[in-house]
Amino acid sequence: MMKLYYSPGACSLASHIALEESGAEYETQRVSFKGNEQRSAQYLMINPKGRVPVLVTDRGILTESPVILGYVAQAFPQAKLADNDDRFAFADMQAFNVFLTSTVHVAFTHVFRPTRFADGDDAAAAMRAKAGESIDDYFSLIEAKLADDRPYVHGDGYTVSDPYLLVFSRWLDRSNLGPVEKFPLVAAHRRRLEDRAAVRTVLERERVSV
Ligand SMILES: N[C@@H](CCC(=O)N[C@@H](CS)C(=O)NCC(=O)O)C(=O)O
């Protein structure tokens, strides 16, 4: 059985929701950041990068959110979590997911964990300010993508990009860069997602608020 290592409300939330939507059997293991469990010797043996998410499969361990999301979408095609029959549409979905991981997530990391990039309070404050501006720009791009009454990131069909966007629209409020209502279509997307049964199940399991 597959096993997901996650931390509540972290980027692993997207993989958790995708697994729940996939209909697959899986188990979860919570990793406590408060206890710095992701740096424990035991966890580093599972993922030497010391990060979540990690998905343990019968073929081995997968890391990196876009990879796990793409894997779950392809491994359980009946759940229709991606356009698996159209290579271009699949690549386009991955482009969005890679933008989230490489650009949006990294900007948030400058806000949440500035010491990963530079030492000192002045550097932290400067990075927080600049990253905040960048995050605003990135969400403006996402807002434009959701225009024309698109209920989901890629149009009418739900894909794994949707729970992945949910992670970051939630972080907008957590980081004081929100409120998410600054971006009305992103806010509507978040409400739409939080109304889905699988999403509610996972939020309750992770014990994070809607
Ligand atoms: N590129 C990775 C980033 C993973 C990542 O940074 N995860 C964060 C949680 S959102 C983490 O594990 N942080 C723990 C730490 O930095 O110690 C992905 O997209 O999966």
The ligand as an ORCA input file, in Angstrom:
! r2SCAN-3c Opt
* xyz 0 1
  N      10.115     21.212     -4.167
  C       9.516     20.479     -3.080
  C       9.480     21.371     -1.859
  C       9.158     20.575     -0.620
  C       9.174     21.469      0.613
  O       9.915     22.477      0.681
  N       8.363     21.088      1.592
  C       8.300     21.846      2.822
  C       6.849     21.914      3.322
  S       5.848     22.914      2.266
  C       9.105     21.158      3.901
  O       9.155     19.951      3.951
  N       9.732     21.948      4.766
  C      10.446     21.443      5.893
  C      11.707     22.218      6.125
  O      11.988     23.138      5.359
  O      12.403     21.888      7.077
  C       8.115     20.016     -3.459
  O       7.465     20.720     -4.236
  O       7.685     18.947     -3.022
*
